């Protein structure tokens, strides 16, 4: 990196930190709501920006573009398919979360089932975050930064040393936001980085198409249409990483879990200043997800047409960036990428601290602890978790190829099982707590068998869909045979105004129609 690149990187990164500090300098971080939920006063655009940046990681940026390079745009199901999930969240889940006045998703499960169910789900969440989210975020982020900007050469160190340095740089800066700034500092920094990401992320395919078309954007796109039209087919076959049928089974459920149940995602929407802003923020995010394929998959397709099929797929995006990005913009893009990595890390860290402080420390160690004590203990836990993740992340480099495929499989051990008991809890009144516990045990046991012992030949997303139906039916049967003594009633515990956004249904419908139109255009019957 030259001096200008370093200075532009430091300028944008410093700007984000300064603005985040300015907007949070007067926040009361000694209360539960102030620290864990940003004072419950987040606006729609802050929520939308934080949702997007929390979701986006370097694993997606490089991984999905790698699939676009080696496969087709059908992998956009993970992005475009999220829109319908966010619409369901805005219509159904968010109003119920906010009506219950919850801070963590497991809080509802305690009200609906019992304390034991809440604690089981808390442990499942923490397992996913501490082992399956925090270290891989740091590792994939460090690999991306090193690969794109050659940190080892710039610093004159080995690849391994460069990896450790980058991991700790990301981890330390992210920890400052998450541990000392609370949720609002995380959300504000996410919003600013979100603007940078939209600019930087969209810049790569635009510049790529200009280069591919010898200075003409239109010619660049026409080159893709003529040379590799199969790449623009959104309908994935059975051999695709995302067969089209999974959109209606496991993928829909995984997206519903992620956007509607995952603590590190929903914590932003729950922190809304009122229901209107929360619904608006979620639906803005739904429209932003429709842009995902443009900067998460299209660059991989451009790289295929520019460099041919001989690249290692994971090298496609870094190669394209280095080829088309002007030197003066490298520092800015590095800062944007750094911000996206930070966002995913500090969001997961903040939510892990929230779960441990409120669902483990308070009930088991100090039930009468004042808010100030809970927040202080939470900060200590955050520091320990961050150091643990920083020490583990570089070791992932020693794991054999296929590690991230393993991570995707591991997600299935807790995502749809948790979503199953949550959705049954909201939709029924008499299903008892024992049904939730049995469902979690059966779901996880059978899924583990199909992934680790018995290869059924069925796509894992279809298996998740089948188990969702089976365990839902099992819970309903138990509810019929051994119902609760009384009907469950969701009590009104809202801490903010619950007037819904008057445009929530037409805007939600518009997002759904837009998703269908995109799939239709990028299909064999579409104009492409």
KOLVOLO-931018 format. One record per residue: residue in three letters; x, y negated, z negated of N, C-alpha, C in turn. Coordinates in steps of 0.001 Angstrom, whole numbers, plus 500000, padded with zeros to 6 digits. Atoms other than C-alpha are relative to their C-alpha. Example, Ala and Ser with C-alpha at 12.3 -4.5 7.8 and 13.67 -1.06 7.14 Angstrom:
BEGIN
ALA500890501190500000512300504500492200500900498800500000/SER499180501190500060513670501060492860499230498910499270/
//
This chain:
BEGIN
UNK500834501189500000500000500000500000500877498749500000/UNK499278501256500049501195496488500750499448499122498879/UNK500364500883501112500910493583498311498562499498500131/UNK501358500511499795497705492237499883498964501045499607/UNK500915498918500344496023495625499493499841500122498488/UNK500028499898501464496960495803495817499239498826499396/UNK500645501183500549495809492229495159498495500007500250/UNK501438499952499702492442492695496906499310501069499165/UNK500546498958500877491888495918494949499813499458498586/UNK500064500528501361492691494212491643498969498881499883/UNK500959501104500044490569491171492538498574500518499883/UNK501384499517500024487373493113493278499715500784498729/UNK500181499231501236487852495498490349499884499057498800/UNK500067500976501086488516492548488028498722499196500026/UNK501254500740499866485490490681489398498842500782499397/UNK501065499149500547483213493608488545500050500004498478/UNK499848499956501457484616493826485018499595498676499358/UNK500321501321500552484273490075484452498500499737500003/UNK501445500215499913480667489911485648499260500896499009/UNK500635499082500952479730492985483576500137499466498575/UNK499796500576501337481272491341480490499109498789499787/UNK500768501230500127479501488034481157498521500298499725/UNK501418499700500148476057489598481423499686500802498740/UNK500252499178501190476492491780478348500623499419498737/UNK499244500541501138478477489476476052499117499678498794/UNK500890500358501101475416488533473986499101501159499565/UNK500834498845500338473908492018473808500294500492498587/UNK499848499393501327473302493553470393500256501487500183/UNK499627498604499758475184496842470659500020500820498711/UNK500023499274501265474617497838467032498700500760499776/UNK501264499275500127471105499195467618499949501128501025/UNK500129498881499063470076502453469328499573499510501377/UNK500498500473498709468068500692472049501006499075500669/UNK499036500926499426470740498014472499501178500717500635/UNK498813499300499507473616500475472956499648501073501031/UNK500295498852499138471977503532474520499055499663501156/UNK500988500319498966469232501804476557500077498546500473/UNK499836501360499490470625498353477333498970499023499475/UNK501009500883500569468073496734475017498631500164500636/UNK501251499781499249465277498147477194499602498730500760/UNK500336501205499236465470495088479441500656499971501381/UNK499412499944498657466932496298482763498953499647501053/UNK500881500353498895465425494823485932500071501011501133/UNK500153499017498921464452496637489121501273500200500806/UNK498827499861499148467568495876491179501182500584499243/UNK498935499399500810469911496742488324499762501499499869/UNK500345498576500094468069500059487882500323500710501311/UNK499767499375498690468194500808491620501496500135500284/UNK498557499953499756471893499913491894500695501024499124/UNK499373499048500905472792501962488849499647501437500364/UNK500390498660499556470805504970490075500845500447501188/UNK499255499646498797472588504873493420501467500288499688/UNK498571499822500282476108504467492023500246501175499071/UNK499871498835500871475557507048489288499948501275500827/UNK500171498829499136474473509488491982501212500232500898/UNK498946499844499001477295508793494412501346500293499355/UNK498658499660500471480648510431493789500872500298501213/UNK499090499683498900483722511132495862499766501408500528/UNK500307498641499533482666514772495997498950499934501105/UNK501003500187498957479618513613497977500604499324501220/UNK499470500793498899481479511053500060500886500838500922/UNK499108499166499197484106513539501191499341501329500357/UNK500609498688499778482096516760500799498905499996501049/UNK501079500042499011478998515753502774500524499618501380/UNK499407500319498703481094514137505496500746501202500571/UNK499349498773499543483074517382505648498979500946500618/UNK501046499145499443479817519261506211499444499410501293/UNK500408500621498746478799516717508843500993500299501108/UNK498950499684499033482130517384510573499909501450500469/UNK499965498576499662481871521175510437498633500566500372/UNK501340499475499740478089521584510666499168498941500726/UNK500883500983499359475176519261511534499457499034498951/UNK500584500995500892473249516366510058498894500604499125/UNK501016499329500821470875518937508514500312499912498513/UNK499633500111501414472830518554505271499474498717499378/UNK500571501234500549471096515184504920498817500276499080/UNK501097499644500901468399517082503041500263499584498572/UNK499654500408501365470287516338499832499764498515499797/UNK500162501454500109470054512600500564498576499565500309/UNK501325500444499574466863511978502521498911500679499174/UNK500983499279500808465011514652500538499820499424498609/UNK500107500623501318465705512667497382498893498961499957/UNK501016501058499967463232510005498522498671500491499442/UNK501291499478500475460177512203497907500063500287498508/UNK499846499755501435461554513183494501499873498700499212/UNK500070501296500672461966509517493532498576499445500015/UNK501411500420499944458400508817494666499198500709498905/UNK500681499244501058457148511588492348500369499452498623/UNK499562500577501274459215510102489516499246498705499718/UNK500684501290500183457681506648490059498509500181499724/UNK501442499774500159454126508005490321499669500701498685/UNK500432499058501053454132510682487623500889500013498757/UNK499145499755501161457180511170485398500340498733499209/UNK499569501201500717458392507648484576498906499413499109/UNK501036500533500896455006506400483268499841500825498728/UNK500158499144501179454859509387480917501193499887499063/UNK498811500200500835458438508977479712499876498705499203/UNK500062501304500662457867505316478943498825499904499025/UNK501124499959500941454490505940477334500412500670498700/UNK499537499292501189456202508359474948501106499278499256/UNK498971500784500667458882505765474119501276500767499719/UNK498859499124500260461652508363474448501315499311500344/UNK498651500451499667465409507702474528500742501056500807/UNK499405498897499242466537511129475751498886500893500528/UNK500999499117499405464671513578477987499580501107499026/UNK500412498970500961464791516317475294499050499490498914/UNK500938500527501000462814513956472993498569500430500306/UNK501359499581499629459661514763474958499785501471499679/UNK500150498565500226460319518494474640499776500314498525/UNK500277499814501425460343518149470851498541499694499696/UNK501410500348500210456955516403470919499079501061500590/UNK500894499072499284455518518890473405500106501428499478/UNK499801498622500458457036522134472122500423500019498530/UNK499526500059501383459247522009469014501464499556499996/UNK498624500474500160462635520937467657500997500972500618/UNK499094498993499455464264524218468696500146499889501506/UNK499956500149498546463332523744472363500821498778500382/UNK499233501220499746464713520212472260501496500263499866/UNK498572499772500230468033521440470869500603500932501044/UNK499512499103498945468371524278473399500279499206501273/UNK499846500794498783467869521809476263501137498989499846/UNK498875500914500252470275519316474669501326500701500243/UNK498767499232499813472962522026474587500230500301501478/UNK499868499730498562472258522935478232500468498757500748/UNK499566501252499382472574519282479259501485499742499724/UNK498617500290500378475823518871477343500973500968500664/UNK499178499022499285477228522083478829500255499519501429/UNK499858500472498625476550520679482293500874498769500104/UNK499265501253499924477983517247481549501473500150499619/UNK498644499939500541481059518116479504500910500898500833/UNK499163499047499258482262521077481600499806499932501511/UNK500328499877498586480545520740484963499843498659500710/UNK500194501313499388480372516990485552501177499068499746/UNK498946500973500312482954514857483723501366500364500597/UNK498686499691499403486187516739484645499991500026501528/UNK499991500012498536485187517381488291499884498610500613/UNK500086501369499490484245513708488752501390499362500004/UNK498652500569500092487695512654487550500931500642501020/UNK499098499294499083489439515326489612499727499615501454/UNK500323500301498598487590514730492885500288498536500312/UNK499690501409499796487958510970492410501483499773500168/UNK498549500152499914491683511239491830500532500555501322/UNK499572499412498722492127513526494858499679499059501154/UNK500409500897498919490188511089497050500881498753500050/UNK499161501207500056492124508022495878501420500317500462/UNK498644499605499593495440509855496265500085500284501490/UNK499982499635498590494502511213499679499823498821500937/UNK500282501133499126493159507976501106501107498949499967/UNK499079501119500157495812505631499759501397500428499555/UNK498655499450500222498808507909499108500680499401498763/UNK499489500513501273499339506972495470501379500587499657/UNK498683499450500341502263509431494973501147499286500717/UNK498931500676499257504293507780497732500159498555499535/UNK499950501400500427503360504266496590500725499851498665/UNK499387500071501325504517505035493040501303500780499916/UNK498774499223499994507362507352494022499984501171499043/UNK500129498861500911506063510329492062499498501206500779/UNK500502498790499360505040513911492831498480499949500104/UNK501457499943499850501500514848493878499327500255498661/UNK500591499671501305500792516360490467500038498808499057/UNK499884501185500855502074513285488641499026498912500452/UNK500951500974499473500026511062490941498574500316499590/UNK501331499552500399496967513135490106499719499646498534/UNK500156500316501422497486512759486349499847498494499787/UNK500060501458500152498094509008486674498628499467500427/UNK501282500488499485494953508455488762498845500453499117/UNK501042499492500901492807510656486513499906499137498745/UNK500013500803501234493835508693483420499605498550500273/UNK500412501365499654493384505358485207498482499912500108/UNK501455499975499866489819506251486163499348500228498639/UNK500588499644501286489113507808482764500048498880498980/UNK499851501077500985490431504905480693499076498826500337/UNK500861501129499623488643502180482671498526500373499829/UNK501385499562500161485415504203482778499586500079498549/UNK500299499883501432485610504834479045499752498635499365/UNK500186501351500539485893501110478327498570499524500252/UNK501387500367499696482601500493480103499030500796499135/UNK500988499119500615480774503504478654500021499951498480/UNK499887499905501454482126503575475089499802498651499321/UNK500025501292500685482492499894474280498952499039500550/UNK500976500922499415479995498254476623498570500478499942/UNK501360499478500043476998500558476267499389500109501386/UNK500664499729498726474437501295478970499929498768500892/UNK500182501178499143473945497712480137501276499659500755/UNK498737500269499314477640497205480921500189500971501163/UNK499923498993498941477525500443482914499076499630501155/UNK501003500285498971474347499409484760500356498752500804/UNK499634501231499285475550495877485618501176500256500939/UNK498846499699499136478905497132486927499577500881501167/UNK500507499148498924477037499782488927499350499175501103/UNK500715500813499021474896497135490605500968499258500911/UNK499019500741499196477876495049491736500759500962500914/UNK499309499004499177479755498134492907499077500548501080/UNK500961499523499012476556499192494685499978499121501233/UNK499943500924498869476634496069496836501286500242500797/UNK498725499730499331480303496718497569499981501304500767/UNK500056498696499344479572500339498406499180499948501287/UNK500808500118498793476817499460500864500795499319501110/UNK499192500710499005479158497017502597501142500886500492/UNK498844499177499633482227499271502487499612501303500652/UNK500416498710499467480388502528503108499441499894501402/UNK500585500176498672478439501213506103501031499497501013/UNK498953500525499132481566499545507471500716501130500744/UNK499230498903499390483258502908508158499310500568501240/UNK500627499490498766480645504392510569499863498945501085/UNK500117501063498989480146501009512265501327499831500744/UNK498683500126499367483875500591512888500342501270500784/UNK499723498738499322484096504280513786499323500082501356/UNK500724499963498722481442503933516494500611499021500995/UNK499322500945499101483207500856517906501264500624500581/UNK498764499365499532486496502767518103499675501142500956/UNK500385498861499154484804505883519536499504499534501356/UNK500551500526498744483069503733522177500906499006500689/UNK499025500918499389486254501820523144499536498548499915/UNK500411501390500222484928498602521648498515499772500113/UNK501453500137499869481219499265522232499298500910499002/UNK500757499233500987478981500345519359499034500957500681/UNK500989499187499278476321501621521763500663501169500706/UNK499299498927499298478813503611523814500505501061499026/UNK499546499049501010480169505169520625498897500956499602/UNK501117499133500360476745506459519640499608500899501175/UNK500344499221498817476057507569523207500983501155500194/UNK499000498937499914479301509584523111499607501189499121/UNK500444498924500895477973511555520132498812500731500604/UNK501206499399499413474602512131521838500355500905501173/UNK499642499223498805476284513396525015500916501176499678/UNK498982498977500250479190515380523562499609501014498926/UNK500370499069501076477653516896520442498572499746499520/UNK501399500259500402473841516541520455499525500923498880/UNK500402499058501056473554519607518220500309499467498604/UNK499626500574501297475203517575515437498880499133499418/UNK501050500912500434472146515303515281498679500704499756/UNK501217499228500264469646518092514631499818500161498493/UNK500238499976501449468167517670511151499373501305499516/UNK500678498754500373466452521074511228501038501115499909/UNK498966498992500188468958523486509743499471501419500141/UNK500373498593499861468820527153510740500392500799498774/UNK499710499136501149469310530128508440501489500036499655/UNK498560499992500259473088529900508839500529498629499591/UNK499610501349500404473135526198507919500209499946498490/UNK499869500180501447474369525076504476498681499584499355/UNK501316500413500497470859523609504129498940500447501006/UNK501099499557499138468261525750505928498768499129499766/UNK501120500938500122465192523619506634498949500490498994/UNK501004499458500922462970525960504605500275499653498544/UNK499675500306501405464848525087501412499477498633499586/UNK500564501309500328463415521564501646498700500136499223/UNK501303499803500636460151523036500412500071500953498805/UNK499862499084501142461568525389497775501012499415499005/UNK499030500378501020464734525040495705500522498591500103/UNK499448501350499888465997521771497153499053498959499425/UNK500985500918500566462782519970496276500073500021498477/UNK499947499868501457463030521321492733501285499421499425/UNK498723500544500472466722520458492365499964498474500032/UNK500096501456499909466026516913493563499067499433498935/UNK500923500447501042463063516598491191500664500045498628/UNK499269499939501272465236517764488308500982498846499907/UNK498920500979500051468093515468489227499463498592499781/UNK500498501374500065466078512290489762498962499791498904/UNK501070500179500973463353512970487227500256500566498624/UNK499772499334501280464936514959484399501426499826499482/UNK498609500116500435468735514560484333500174498747499135/UNK499883501099500960469592512385481325500776498815500560/UNK499162501103499545472338510353483027499357499214501138/UNK500738500723498969469914509401485811498806499266499385/UNK501229500589500523466629508817483985500247498978498904/UNK499704500975501060468317506866481181499948498573500539/UNK500071501335499406468541503923483596498563499530500160/UNK501398500379499780464838503958484478499254499822498682/UNK500636500114501311463742504517480868500364498672499345/UNK499531501252500597465742501378479962499376498766500655/UNK500638501129499317463498499196482168499306499069499014/UNK500647500979500883462096496002480649498483500203499942/UNK501416499628499995458607497238481603499790501060501073/UNK500281498931499033456925499966483655500082499489501430/UNK499970500570498647456562497667486670501418499966500552/UNK498614500075499540460318497037486897500610501383500179/UNK499499498644499888461049500710486311499548500665501288/UNK500531499397498769458765501878489126500592499331501233/UNK499437500731498868460040499162491440501457500438500242/UNK498606499598499869463683500105490741500146501405500573/UNK499946498626499506463039503813491359499660500054501488/UNK500398499964498591461299503128494688500996499257500897/UNK498914500616499229464046500737495837501090501037500245/UNK499002498941499855466444503616495179499563501027501039/UNK500507499031499011464184505890497282500315499530501420/UNK499685500523498659464601503607500305501509499990500248/UNK498543500000499830468342503279499694500520501408500314/UNK499561498627499723468675507087499707499791500367501470/UNK500230499727498585467267507073503250501170499524500858/UNK498804500461499288470454505218504264501178500949499812/UNK498901499109500349472616507971502769500684500675501175/UNK499346499298498884473212509947505995500910499097500834/UNK499204500909499163474635506831507683501447499938499523/UNK498612500096500461477687506637505418500503501252499296/UNK499571498765500645477716510131503891500125501178500966/UNK499953498889499044477326512315507012500453499547501392/UNK499641500498498667477611510225510198501503499827500186/UNK498539500102499789481329509434509621500651501342500309/UNK499465498672499700482022513180509609499744500401501433/UNK500346499694498608480240513523512946500857499154500948/UNK499123500866499194482193510554514328501409500583500036/UNK498653499412500069485428512189513149500106501226500900/UNK500005498813499137484476515408514970500181499592501460/UNK499916500454498621484034513485518223501293499254500291/UNK498777500777499803487160511390517684501249500878499966/UNK498784499205500208489637514043516529499867501449500464/UNK500204498619499599488087517299517749499791500917498803/UNK500348499056501064487365520467515743501179500565499212/UNK498826499372500604490912521160514554500341499577498585/UNK499663500485501331490872519263511251499447500908498901/UNK500608499446501201490373520688507811498815499080499684/UNK501182500858500175486780519457507144500150498934498924/UNK499869500982501076487711517747503868500950498861500355/UNK499097501067499564490333515711505739499329499044500986/UNK500651500775498941487777514307508215499754498555499575/UNK500332501353500432486628511305506190501254499170499716/UNK498778500790500207490065510204504909500714499654501302/UNK499343500257498711491459510537508453499277498885500758/UNK500776501033499305488635508419509900500235498636499366/UNK499785501268500705489073505741507227501358499407500369/UNK498655500493499700492810505475507839500126499570501457/UNK499934500294498570492180505342511592499284498699500352/UNK500835501119499547489476502649511788500015498788499078/UNK500097501107500952489829500488508665501181499046500155/UNK498897500973499905491853497278509187500743499893498662/UNK499162500066501211494726496917506705499499498995498965/UNK500466500965501009493308493737505062498810500486499175/UNK501187499530500710490187495701504041500264501249499170/UNK499689498764500716491961498726502563499856499814498490/UNK500088500250501435492221497171499099498562499889499530/UNK501417500125500330488530496237499086499324501365499978/UNK500630498679499936487521499727500161500475500888498856/UNK499482499233501134489776501258497518499271499618498724/UNK500708500476501187488083499083494887498562500515499972/UNK501371499488499904484624500126496122499966501486499645/UNK499928498571500283485598503785496042500289500235498516/UNK499664499924501419487128503323492586498758499716499152/UNK501225500335500720483874501721491446498982501122500030/UNK500943498879499896481796504635492738500412501145499078/UNK499503498943500889484005507089490865499739499622498545/UNK500226500477501360483849504977487696498540500147499603/UNK501426499966500301480078504792487925499538501394499618/UNK500411498622500293479582508546488051500572500455498660/UNK499345499572501238482063509070485217499403499313498777/UNK500461500672501215480940506377482812498521500229499729/UNK501414499684500212477265507193483380499833501350499313/UNK500072498678500627477772510856482543500531499951498571/UNK499432500122501342479924509894479548499021499314499055/UNK500962500720500830477365507399478230498818500889499617/UNK501132499126500286474566509961478507500393501154499074/UNK499519498954500909476664512661476811500065499473498573/UNK499925500625501326477308510291473913498601499816499427/UNK501383500197500443473585509488473737499417501302499460/UNK500544498701500415472637513171473518500630500478498699/UNK499322499519501207475264514009470893499626499150498784/UNK500266500886501133474625510954468720498564500141499493/UNK501407500011500399470821511112468721499414501390499765/UNK500607498674500089470120514828469116500809501009499199/UNK499180499079500801473003516421467204500473499334498710/UNK499468500648501216474710513972464827498885499580499036/UNK501038500528500897471569512300463495499179501095499321/UNK500839499000500684469330515370462859500772500971499120/UNK499266498963500741472069517711461613500930499445498932/UNK498968500495500905474597515486459869499572498805499150/UNK500398501188500767472889512272458770498635499504500472/UNK501340500364499538469106512103459298499602498565499675/UNK500375501350500409468880508753457488501015498942500444/UNK498943500918499571471817507143459286499405498747500642/UNK500441501231499346471280503477460210500531499928501425/UNK499613500107498594471584502452463850501481499692500163/UNK498595500394499871474997500852463315500927501205499837/UNK499177498815500242476413504134461978499907500970501166/UNK500194499100498863474917506175464826500803499516501203/UNK499258500565498869476393503827467413501508500167499800/UNK498570499870500277479826503867465707500468501437500208/UNK499641498588499817479895507676465574499929500375501487/UNK500109499736498567478749507754469196501235499547500760/UNK498782500502499349481750505653470211501183500943499762/UNK498930499044500288484106508071468460499867501237500888/UNK500257498818499163482487510984470281500350499706501459/UNK499708500380498623482775509110473576501489500021500298/UNK498537500002499820486516508632473123500529501430500087/UNK499547498600500005486994512340472324499622500694501309/UNK500447499371498751484920513470475331500802499494501191/UNK499238500565498888486763511108477652501411500583500047/UNK498649499427500049490169512353476503499977501467500417/UNK500132498591499613488995515967476868499890500119501519/UNK500196499945498548487812515330480439501280499620500742/UNK498761500437499343491044513508481327501085501069499945/UNK498985498940500126493162516402480066499651501234500826/UNK500442498816499252491082519080481807500016499755501505/UNK500196500276498573490520517346485167501188500372500893/UNK498883499652499096494065517673486631500232501501500115/UNK499799498546499964494073521394485766499116500666501054/UNK500882499445498966491242521917488265500780500227501290/UNK499181499872498793493903521508490938500618501383500129/UNK499402498665499995495224524931489948498982501102500261/UNK501055499007499788491877526652490425499942500350501480/UNK500035499593498591491511528655493642498958499238500803/UNK500983500623499120489625527331496643498613500545499676/UNK501359499565500281485880527509496281499501499554498646/UNK500408500438501340485790525871492867498721499180500044/UNK501183500856499954483238523290493940498757500764500443/UNK501134499125499700481041525980495450499502500648498704/UNK500341499435501310481142527570492009499240498979499154/UNK500685501044500769480137524240490460498543499866500426/UNK501376500129499523477056524037492665499136501147499483/UNK500743498849500521476019527521491590499715499823498519/UNK500160500180501444476564526671487917498879499010499687/UNK501082500957500230474181523704488211498648500685499868/UNK501272499279500029471382526182488795499702500667498675/UNK500220499380501299471867527607485313499184499113499064/UNK500741500858500932470264524572483726499041499012500673/UNK500831501059499441468668522194486258498537500389500189/UNK501395499609499769465534523961487521499376500688498781/UNK500604499465501229465066525976484271499455498911499077/UNK500474501101500845464799522686482338498792499326500642/UNK501115500656499322462553521120484980498722500830499885/UNK501173499125500087460242524140484805499236499787498706/UNK500719500134501274459463523826481101499503498573499798/UNK500447501377500140459202520041481358498714499759500782/UNK501180500262499177456685520008484202498790500772499483/UNK501110499246500598454580522761482608499528499303498731/UNK500356500721501209454692520764479388499108498808500263/UNK500818501168499666453248517691481061498646500382500606/UNK501213499652499267450651519521483153499035500883499221/UNK500876499138500799449231521800480439499904499474498568/UNK500219500458501373447923521313476908500164501105498956/UNK500026498927500989447947524771475287501173500973500081/UNK498840499105499902451189526457476441500888499770498780/UNK499263500164501257453165527118473210501514499915500198/UNK498554500163499940456836526555472396500714501306500330/UNK499354498716499727457651530281472545500057500248501509/UNK500016499825498547456708530192476250501179499269500642/UNK498876500762499463459339527519476913501314500741499761/UNK498754499294500325462049529512475152500146501267500849/UNK499964498778499181461142532752476959500306499644501453/UNK499776500418498614461057530906480302501463499662500238/UNK498583500352499852464529529462479775500870501247500016/UNK499201498776500073465919532882478816499844500832501270/UNK500262499171498811464274534744481718500596499346501243/UNK499517500716498815465110532080484311501519500095500102/UNK498538500027499979468782531782483346500579501403500167/UNK499507498619499915469250535550482963499898500549501419/UNK500194499470498644467777536452486362500876499238500996/UNK499168500785499092469556533584488113501466500414499884/UNK498616499570500212472874534634486556500253501338500679/UNK499859498679499379472315538183487760500138499891501512/UNK499977500119498540471637537085491350501248499289500512/UNK498838500749499544474671534805491474501331500648499628/UNK498739499467500512477268536735489502500135501519500125/UNK499941498535500003476319540415489716499433500599501280/UNK500721499364498895473827541248492461499798498991501126/UNK500144500886498848474157539556495862498763500398500778/UNK501280499669499359470590539497497140499981499638501478/UNK500021500474498617471495537805500423499032498855500216/UNK500963501097499918468870535150499672500704498713499567/UNK499380501286500319469969531489499649499663499601498560/UNK500214500275501425470416530290496067498886498981499759/UNK501102500952500164467958527418496627498649500700500080/UNK501244499219499951465260529903497618499803500771498695/UNK500095499269501269466062531936494490499491499075498895/UNK500482500961500994465572528824492362498512499739500171/UNK501429500212499741462207528252494043499162501179499542/UNK500737498794500410461094531844493461499925500082498476/UNK499981499927501464462156531749489801499145498902499369/UNK500878501061500501460355528431489317498550500467499985/UNK501381499509499914457086529985490492499762501113498979/UNK500150498866500918457651533163488466499930499537498545/UNK499952500437501406458551531382485211498850499069499649/UNK501199500816500236455738528871485600498798500902499726/UNK501101499043500205453291531773485955500147500708498658/UNK499751499339501286454910533478482960499587499103498838/UNK500370500931501056454462530364480811498479499843499903/UNK501457500133500002450832530013481866499338501252499413/UNK500535498758500544450218533682481033500141500037498479/UNK499787500045501456451751533282477568499041498995499367/UNK500933501000500507449647530151477118498576500514499930/UNK501346499404500003446565532182477942499857501015498872/UNK500053498940501014447431535039475572500253499458498592/UNK499669500549501323448967532980472715500053498481500056/UNK500021501461499838447856529358473120500354499262498706/UNK499821500876501159448781526499470816498691499896499227/UNK501208500153500815446395525927467962499220498751500381/UNK500663501248499605445667522404469183500495499552501364/UNK499585500550498717445761520637472525501112498976499812/UNK498963501027500040448878518613473211499460498702500577/UNK500399501325499532448174514890473569501232499096499972/UNK498850500896499926450878512500474745499649498690499298/UNK500311501190500787450842509766472118500564498735500640/UNK499566501295499498451152506113473007501068499425499065/UNK498891500529500799454598505111471680500837499012500806/UNK499263500884499098455576502700474453500564498797499258/UNK499320501133500630458049499976473451500077498789500930/UNK500028501103499034457512497814476547498625499958500652/UNK501283500133499302454610496601478696499821501135501003/UNK500245498818499168453031499554480508499111499712501204/UNK500778500321498809451223497674483287500740500495501237/UNK499288499444498837452071499607486488500158498963501111/UNK499785500863498835453410497933489619498834500205500957/UNK501199499889499170450419497163491821500291500578501387/UNK499644499479498674452329498189494968500627501390499940/UNK499267498743500150453671501476493584499518501061500986/UNK500499498950499115451380503705495671500237499691501481/UNK499687500256498584451626501925499060501491500055500316/UNK498553499955499755455419501522498719500503501444499938/UNK499628498590500087455771505153497620499587500757501248/UNK500476499374498765453690506246500604500882499600501181/UNK499132500482498912455839504091502909501344500733499980/UNK498733499276500104459010505779501591499853501437500499/UNK500255498624499551457484509217502208499865500065501514/UNK500175500043498545456425508286505750501346499752500687/UNK498687500287499418459892506854506453500870501250500018/UNK499232498754500060461463510146505348499555500952501110/UNK500539499112498961459172512113507701500414499518501391/UNK499619500571498706459925509746510592501469500295500308/UNK498571499727499805463684510159510092500211501453500400/UNK499862498585499658463355513939510144499462500288501399/UNK500596499763498679461141513801513221500915499504501117/UNK499105500556498985463517511547515170501249500849500172/UNK498788499183499953466489513745514277499650501489500047/UNK500420498607499843464813516975515361499879500309501485/UNK500116499649498578464431518911518627498843499319500716/UNK501139500652499341461087517149519260500130498484499984/UNK499812501437500095462462513672518487500630499422501250/UNK499458500687498822463839511088520879501478500315500219/UNK498594499669499829467392512237520204500173501422500513/
//
